[in-house]
Amino acid sequence: MSDQHQRTWTFLTNHARVLVLIAETPGIRLRDIAVRVGITERASQRIVAELEADGYLSHEKVGRRNHYHLLSSAHLRHPLEDGIEVGQLLDLFVDPDRSESPPVTT
């Protein structure tokens, strides 16, 4: 099997990657999310809007930038994971020592 074939899928979705980045850096810019995840800025904007619409995060304006607040008690969407809170998932990926602030709120 070639290296390229082995890398055609990953365990985490872009939505999960965006949540992890926001948990690490609540003031991160959409442009920076896009670069880190490897998606377009428009895609990062769409993902953040979907996460906010579905109750996984909220934001407030701080100057010209958004500051995001994760809602840790929101449950994952798939029926197999509906008993798991998003905060539990983020705890697996977010190093509290690297985070700019507490990663999740209730």
Secondary structure, DSSP 4 states (H G I P E B T S, - for coil): --HHHHTS--SS-HHHHHHHHHHH-TT--HHHHHHHHTS-HHHHHHHHHHHHHTTSEEEEEETTEEEEEEBTTPBPSSGGGTTSBHHHHHHHH--TTT-SS-S-B-
